């Protein structure tokens, strides 16, 4: 990767829907170069995916939270990866990270309201075998 690739990636991070012509104009890199470099970045696995950023309030998921999860491995035969995948399969769960430190995993969830958050934590998350404790951090704003 060089400086041209970095410029192309920065433009794609802002708006991955732009055409190669639009990216070319914004980066001052010729269209054919932009096209070939994007294809190479995809082939090399540097660009893994293209996605959209949703307005979560408009789709009925106004509450976001990070949930810190401590696992008690005495009560589960699952690995952290297996537990994370099981958790990730829940509709409310946007992402799960396995981390170091005083907690084992952090889950980011989006729900419509506090009642749904409460239900998710009490009825789903804490019922998973091996979950010792959780701490929920409601997100006030995302920058």
Secondary structure, DSSP 8 states (H G I E B T S, - for coil): --HHHHHHHHHHHH-TT--HHHHHHHHT--HHHHHHHHHHHHHTTSS--------TTTTT--EEEEEEEEE-GGG--S-HHHHHHHHHTSTTEEEEEE--SS-SEEEEEEESSHHHHHHIIIIIITTSTTEEEEEEEE-S---
